[in-house]
Amino acid sequence: MALDVSTFEEAWHLVNSLRNHVSWFKVGSQLFTSNGPDVVKKIVETGSRVFLDLKFHDIPHQVAGAARSATELGVSMFTVHASGGAEMMRTASESARETAAKKGTPSPYVVAVSVLTSIDVAILAQVGISGNSIEAVMRLVKLAESSGVDGVVCSPNEAESIRAAVSNKDFLIVTPGIRPADSAKADDQKRVATPMMALNSGASYLVVGRPITAASDPVIAAEQILSEIAIAMSDKL
């Protein structure tokens, strides 16, 4: 559940309303910039898991420090940008594992962002990257896997190709851009899918934000998506 809101009050209301339905909450740049580390600490204290989505992208030394701080906060997953390169991703993973070992806690998953779901071929061309989005994603996924991170963030449209391409069967695929089956609204995301489509394509975790936060009743919206997930999972059995 993506807490894509700006105030602590909004986020706390959603956490309290949904924590019996949702075990993971994603804290992104908007909420973290407005409220700082305290919002993460408060959510962790409820027993919920936090996916810290700040997409670290800097020199390896700085990202290692950020990974250490994220681990000390108690997050269960955080993001780096795969385009930061192999050394940056490797040092982030090593720093997280070393910090968790010192704390005696599980190491958070480190997942690398491949190509944002808001980016299509036209935007790739604007920033000087040739080819289509799947080609760009696959280059970064292969780099991420070889760098030792736990998984990648990608659109659900690329999940099946990634699952077939990676050698590690436990490699995580985290997919934002999830829309319920009855929603035709993609907002600013170009590459979206339903929960069933994403899970059938090999996704490990689904990230859902606006279909819940913008709903008149977020609890009902969450229950609807959970129902779609349950159907998709039962079809796999």
RAZI-V246543 format. One record per residue. N is the residue number from 1. SS is DSSP state (H for helix, E for strand, L for the rest). BURIAL is 1 if it has 9 or more other ideal C-beta (glycine too) atoms within 8 Angstrom, else 0. D_FIRST is the distance of its C-alpha to the first C-alpha in Angstrom with 1 decimal. Layout:
n = <N & N>
ss = <SS & SS>
burial = <BURIAL & BURIAL>
d_first = <D_FIRST & D_FIRST>
This chain:
n = <1 & 2 & 3 & 4 & 5 & 6 & 7 & 8 & 9 & 10 & 11 & 12 & 13 & 14 & 15 & 16 & 17 & 18 & 19 & 20 & 21 & 22 & 23 & 24 & 25 & 26 & 27 & 28 & 29 & 30 & 31 & 32 & 33 & 34 & 35 & 36 & 37 & 38 & 39 & 40 & 41 & 42 & 43 & 44 & 45 & 46 & 47 & 48 & 49 & 50 & 51 & 52 & 53 & 54 & 55 & 56 & 57 & 58 & 59 & 60 & 61 & 62 & 63 & 64 & 65 & 66 & 67 & 68 & 69 & 70 & 71 & 72 & 73 & 74 & 75 & 76 & 77 & 78 & 79 & 80 & 81 & 82 & 83 & 84 & 85 & 86 & 87 & 88 & 89 & 90 & 91 & 92 & 93 & 94 & 95 & 96 & 97 & 98 & 99 & 100 & 101 & 102 & 103 & 104 & 105 & 106 & 107 & 108 & 109 & 110 & 111 & 112 & 113 & 114 & 115 & 116 & 117 & 118 & 119 & 120 & 121 & 122 & 123 & 124 & 125 & 126 & 127 & 128 & 129 & 130 & 131 & 132 & 133 & 134 & 135 & 136 & 137 & 138 & 139 & 140 & 141 & 142 & 143 & 144 & 145 & 146 & 147 & 148 & 149 & 150 & 151 & 152 & 153 & 154 & 155 & 156 & 157 & 158 & 159 & 160 & 161 & 162 & 163 & 164 & 165 & 166 & 167 & 168 & 169 & 170 & 171 & 172 & 173 & 174 & 175 & 176 & 177 & 178 & 179 & 180 & 181 & 182 & 183 & 184 & 185 & 186 & 187 & 188 & 189 & 190 & 191 & 192 & 193 & 194 & 195 & 196 & 197 & 198 & 199 & 200 & 201 & 202 & 203 & 204 & 205 & 206 & 207 & 208 & 209 & 210 & 211 & 212 & 213 & 214 & 215 & 216 & 217 & 218 & 219 & 220 & 221 & 222 & 223 & 224 & 225 & 226 & 227 & 228 & 229 & 230 & 231 & 232 & 233 & 234 & 235 & 236 & 237>
ss = <L & E & L & L & L & L & L & H & H & H & H & H & H & H & H & H & H & H & L & L & L & L & L & E & E & E & E & E & H & H & H & H & H & H & H & L & H & H & H & H & H & H & H & H & H & L & L & L & E & E & E & E & E & E & E & E & L & L & L & H & H & H & H & H & H & H & H & H & H & H & H & H & H & L & L & L & E & E & E & E & E & H & H & H & L & H & H & H & H & H & H & H & H & H & H & H & H & H & H & H & H & H & H & L & L & L & L & L & E & E & E & E & E & L & L & L & L & L & L & L & H & H & H & H & H & H & L & L & L & L & L & L & H & H & H & H & H & H & H & H & H & H & H & H & H & H & H & L & L & L & E & E & E & E & E & H & H & H & H & H & H & H & H & H & H & L & L & L & L & L & L & E & E & E & E & E & L & E & L & L & L & L & L & L & L & L & L & L & L & L & L & L & E & L & H & H & H & H & H & H & L & L & L & L & E & E & L & L & L & H & H & H & H & L & L & L & L & H & H & H & H & H & H & H & H & H & H & H & H & H & H & H & H & H & H & H & L>
burial = <1 & 1 & 1 & 1 & 1 & 0 & 0 & 1 & 0 & 1 & 1 & 1 & 0 & 1 & 1 & 0 & 0 & 1 & 1 & 0 & 0 & 1 & 0 & 1 & 1 & 1 & 1 & 1 & 0 & 1 & 1 & 1 & 0 & 1 & 1 & 0 & 0 & 0 & 1 & 1 & 1 & 1 & 1 & 1 & 0 & 0 & 0 & 1 & 1 & 1 & 1 & 1 & 1 & 1 & 1 & 1 & 1 & 1 & 0 & 1 & 0 & 1 & 1 & 1 & 1 & 1 & 1 & 1 & 1 & 1 & 1 & 0 & 1 & 1 & 1 & 1 & 1 & 1 & 1 & 1 & 1 & 1 & 0 & 1 & 0 & 0 & 0 & 1 & 1 & 1 & 1 & 1 & 1 & 1 & 1 & 1 & 1 & 1 & 1 & 1 & 0 & 0 & 0 & 0 & 0 & 0 & 1 & 1 & 1 & 1 & 1 & 1 & 1 & 1 & 1 & 0 & 1 & 0 & 1 & 0 & 0 & 0 & 1 & 1 & 1 & 0 & 0 & 0 & 0 & 0 & 0 & 0 & 1 & 1 & 0 & 1 & 1 & 1 & 0 & 1 & 1 & 1 & 1 & 1 & 1 & 0 & 1 & 0 & 1 & 0 & 1 & 1 & 1 & 1 & 1 & 1 & 1 & 1 & 1 & 0 & 1 & 1 & 1 & 0 & 0 & 1 & 0 & 0 & 0 & 0 & 1 & 1 & 1 & 1 & 1 & 1 & 1 & 1 & 1 & 1 & 0 & 0 & 0 & 0 & 0 & 1 & 0 & 0 & 1 & 1 & 1 & 1 & 1 & 1 & 1 & 1 & 1 & 1 & 1 & 1 & 1 & 1 & 1 & 0 & 1 & 1 & 1 & 1 & 1 & 0 & 1 & 1 & 1 & 0 & 1 & 0 & 0 & 1 & 1 & 0 & 1 & 1 & 1 & 1 & 1 & 1 & 0 & 1 & 1 & 0 & 1 & 1 & 1 & 0 & 0 & 0 & 0>
d_first = <0.0 & 3.8 & 6.3 & 9.0 & 11.6 & 14.9 & 15.9 & 15.4 & 16.2 & 13.4 & 10.8 & 12.7 & 13.0 & 9.3 & 9.1 & 12.4 & 11.8 & 8.8 & 9.7 & 12.1 & 9.9 & 6.8 & 8.4 & 6.3 & 4.9 & 5.9 & 9.0 & 11.0 & 14.6 & 14.6 & 13.3 & 15.1 & 18.2 & 18.4 & 17.9 & 18.7 & 18.2 & 18.4 & 14.9 & 13.8 & 16.7 & 15.8 & 12.4 & 14.2 & 16.9 & 15.0 & 14.8 & 11.1 & 10.5 & 9.6 & 9.2 & 11.6 & 11.8 & 15.2 & 17.0 & 20.1 & 23.2 & 26.6 & 29.7 & 29.2 & 30.4 & 27.9 & 24.9 & 26.2 & 26.3 & 22.7 & 21.7 & 23.8 & 22.3 & 18.7 & 20.0 & 21.9 & 18.9 & 17.5 & 14.4 & 13.7 & 13.2 & 14.2 & 15.4 & 18.9 & 20.6 & 22.7 & 25.2 & 26.1 & 28.2 & 28.9 & 30.2 & 27.3 & 24.8 & 27.3 & 27.8 & 24.1 & 23.8 & 27.1 & 26.3 & 23.0 & 25.0 & 28.0 & 26.1 & 24.3 & 27.7 & 29.3 & 26.8 & 27.0 & 23.3 & 21.3 & 20.9 & 17.4 & 16.7 & 17.8 & 16.6 & 18.5 & 17.5 & 20.0 & 20.2 & 17.6 & 16.5 & 18.3 & 21.5 & 24.1 & 27.8 & 29.1 & 26.9 & 27.7 & 31.4 & 31.1 & 30.1 & 32.9 & 31.1 & 33.0 & 31.9 & 28.8 & 25.1 & 25.3 & 28.3 & 26.7 & 23.6 & 25.9 & 28.0 & 25.2 & 23.8 & 27.2 & 27.6 & 24.3 & 25.4 & 28.8 & 27.5 & 26.0 & 22.3 & 20.0 & 18.5 & 17.4 & 14.8 & 16.2 & 16.0 & 16.1 & 19.6 & 20.8 & 19.2 & 22.3 & 24.7 & 23.0 & 22.9 & 26.6 & 27.5 & 26.2 & 28.5 & 26.1 & 24.6 & 22.0 & 20.8 & 17.1 & 15.8 & 12.2 & 11.7 & 9.9 & 11.8 & 10.6 & 12.3 & 13.4 & 17.0 & 18.5 & 17.0 & 19.4 & 17.7 & 16.6 & 16.7 & 17.7 & 16.4 & 19.5 & 18.3 & 15.9 & 15.8 & 14.8 & 12.9 & 16.5 & 17.9 & 15.5 & 15.9 & 19.6 & 19.9 & 18.9 & 15.3 & 14.1 & 10.4 & 8.4 & 5.9 & 5.1 & 5.7 & 9.2 & 9.8 & 8.0 & 8.9 & 12.2 & 13.1 & 16.0 & 14.4 & 10.6 & 11.4 & 13.6 & 11.3 & 8.7 & 12.0 & 13.3 & 10.7 & 11.2 & 14.9 & 14.9 & 13.5 & 16.2 & 18.8 & 18.2 & 18.4 & 21.5 & 23.1 & 22.9 & 24.9>
